Amino acid sequence: MTKIKVYVRNLGLMDYKEAWDFQEVLFKEIVDLKIANREASVPILPKHHLLFCEHPHVFTLGRSGKEEHFLLNEVSLKKLNASFYKINRGGDITYHGPGQLVVYPILDLDQIFTDIHKYLRLLEEAVIATLAEYGINAERSKGETGVWLDINTPNARKICAMGVKTSRWVTMHGIGFNVNTDLSYFNHIIPCGIPDKTVTSMQKELGYEIDLEELKSKLLIHISSLFNFEPVMHLN
């Protein structure tokens, strides 16, 4: 089977709105090209993208989220040196910050498979497989998107959140993977709108700081394997 090229960008620590705007540009390029291809005698296939980054402290509320799950006012938000955005992904409220690996796949699923459920499950599987390399046994929670630890126990905790947007089978937004994340920021929200479960990070579980570049490489390998991608590194 021919592998699908995906262009990988390491954006480093990037302001959330700047990264969101960049996603929108890539997203629009793919959608516009797909529309133009309807009239083209020789269609041009859109490019796929994977964006890796971290964000300064920011809280984001998805389309289906409830504002009461955000526990801060403007004054306390400013004291934390954090931002807040209502955004166009699915899901409820979450936090992004330094030490958390954020991955934004901008993909044309028409070229891969047209199944959002499968898309989310494969993203989860890539994270689960990556965690297994570090000796962390992670799993899914029925009816709750993301990756969890000890899900059927009173100590159930989430290590990776997911929220996506799709239109014309083009994806954006993605995953927030708690690696070396300062988990105290989650005390200011009801994470993903689920009040009876906590969050965790790789650093908390393992007791040491994780090499983020090494982790990024491992996660990319698993995403590429599961989606049959050929990664092409983009020099920014």
N, C-alpha and C positions, 0 to 999 in steps of 0.2 A: 504493500500500500504506500502510495506517495505521501511523504510527510508534508505538512502545511507549514509554511514559513511564518514565524511570528517575530515581530521586531521588538526587542527588549530594551527598555530605557531605565537606567538607574538615576532617579531624580534627586536622591539625597533628601535632606531636610527641606521640605517645601511647604510654604503657606497653603492652608487647605483650599482657599478660594482660588489661588493660582493653579493648583493641581486640578481642581474642578473645572476651571475654564479651559485648561489644556485638554482634559478629557472630552469636553464638549466640542472642541475643534476637531479632534480625531474622529469622534462619533459622527459629527455632521459630514465630514469628508466621506466616510463610508456610506452613510445614508444617501447623500447627494449622488454619489457614484452609482449606487444601486438603482436610483430613480432614472439617471441618465442612461443606464444600460438597457432600459426597456425599449429605447428607440435606437440603440446602437447595433450596427450590423456585426461588429466584433466586440462583444462585451469585455470590459477591463475588470479583472477581479480586484476587489478592495484589499488593502493590507490589514493584517491583524497586528495588534499591539499588546504588550504587557508592560505596565508601568509599575516600578518598585519605588517606594518612597517612605519617609516618615513625615509626620506633621508636628508643628508646634501645638501646644495644648488647645484642643478644640472639641466641642460637643456638637453632634449632628443629629437632627431629628428627621426620620424618614416620613414618607407620605402617610403611612398608616399609624404613625406614632401619636402619643398623647403628650401634650405639653406639661401635664401634671407629673410626668415621669422625670422632668427636669427640675431639680430641687434648688436652683440658684436664682437670684435676681441679678439685675445689671450691676449693682455695686459689688456683690460677692464674686461675680464672674470676673470683673475687672481686677479685684484683689488677687485672684488666682492667675492673672495674666493669661486668660483663656478667651476663646471666641465661641460663638454659637451660631449655627446655621440650620435653617429648615431647607431640606434638600429633596431632590426628585428620585431618590431610590426607594425601594421597598423597605419594610422593617420599621422598628421603633427608634429609640434613642441609643446612641453609643458615644464612646469617647475615643479620640485618637491623640497620641502624644509621642514624644521622643522615646525610643526603645521599643515601640510597636512597629512591626513590619506591615505596611499597607501595600496591597497589590490590586491594581486596577486593570483587568482584562478588557480591552476594547476589541471585540471580536465580531465577525460576521458569521453567525451561527448557520446561515444558509449554506456556507461552505463546509460546515463541520457536522452538525446535526440540529434539527429544529425541535429541541426538547429542553425546556427550561429546568424541569425537575432533574433530568440527567446532568445538565450543566452544573447545577448547585451541588449535586451529590459527588461529581468528579472533583470539584474544588475542595469539598470537604475531605474526600479521599486523599488528595494530594497533601493536605495538612496532616491528616492522620498518619500517613506513611512517613512524612518528615519527622513527626514527633516520635515515631517508633524507632528511628535511627538514634534518638537520644535516650531510649529506654522508657519513654512515656507512653502508657497505654491509653489512647484517646478513642472516642467513639461518638456516634450520633445520638441525639435525643429525639425520639419520635414526635413529629409535629413541630419541632423547634430547630430552625436552620442554624447551622454552626457546628463547632466541634467542642466536645465536653470531656470531662474526666469524672469517673465514678458516678455515672448518671443515675443509677438506681439505688443510690444511698443518700442519707441526709447530708453528705458532704459534696453533693453534686456541684460542679463549678465549670464555668465556661472559659475556654482558653483562646477561642477564635470566633469572632462574629462575622456575619456575612449579610450584605444587602446589595441588591443589584437593580438596575433599570434595563429594560429591553424595549426596543421599538424597531419594527421591521426586521426583527431577529438580530439586531445589533445590540451589544451589551456595553454597559459602563458601570462604574462603581465596582465594588468587589469585597475584599476581605480585610479585616483588621486582626492581626495575629499578635497576641501578647507575648513578647519575647523577654525584653528587659524593662517592661512597662512599669511606671509608677502607678500602682493599683489604687492609691489613695484617691485619685481623681474620680474613680467609679463610685465613691461614696456620695457624690453630688448628683447622681442619677439613679433611676431604677433601670439597670442595664437591660436593654432590649425589651423593657416593659415586663420583665419576669421578676416578681418581688421575692420569691422563695429560693432563689439560687444565687450563688456568688460568682465572682470571676477570679481567675488566677493567671499566672504567667509561667513561662519556662523557667525563668530565673527563680521564682518562688518555689517551684516544684523541685528543682535540681540543686538549689542552694549556691549557684554561681552564675556569673554573667556570661551570656551566650555571645559568641562571635557572630554578629549579625550578617556579615558578608558570607561566612561559611553556611549559615542557615539559609540565606537567600539562594545560594547555589544549589543546595539540596532540594529546596522547594521547587526551584525552576526545573530541575531534573524530573521530579515527580509530575509536575504539571505537564511538561513536554511529553512524557511517556504516556500519561493517561489520555491526553488530547491528540497524540500523534503529531506533535509540533517539532519543527526544526528551528531552534532559537537563533536569531540573528541579532548580535549585540549592536545597538545603535550608539554611536559616539556622539554624546551631547556637546 
